[in-house]
Amino acid sequence: MDSYRATTRRHLSTSPFKPRVPDPIKVFEVDQRVSHDKEGLGRISSVDGSGHAVVVDFGGGKLMRVLAPFPKLHAL
């Protein structure tokens, strides 16, 4: 079901709840060791020019392109 709002909700100053703070985008470098929540250990084989996507080599010829904000990818 689609929402009738195309934008995110505005935080009201009188609200008792804190506004959601977006997570900072992680930065990775080529040959950096990483861990993926589902795929396991790997190594960054290439980084997109803008840093919004990385290609991870998990060994055995398995390459995976992961897009930002990289919620399941963690640096070691």
Buried (B, 14 or more C-beta within 10 A) or exposed (E): EEEEEEEEEEEEEEEEEEEEEEEEEBEBEEEBEBBBEEBEEBBBBEBEEEEEBBBBBBEEEEEBEBEBEBEEBEEE
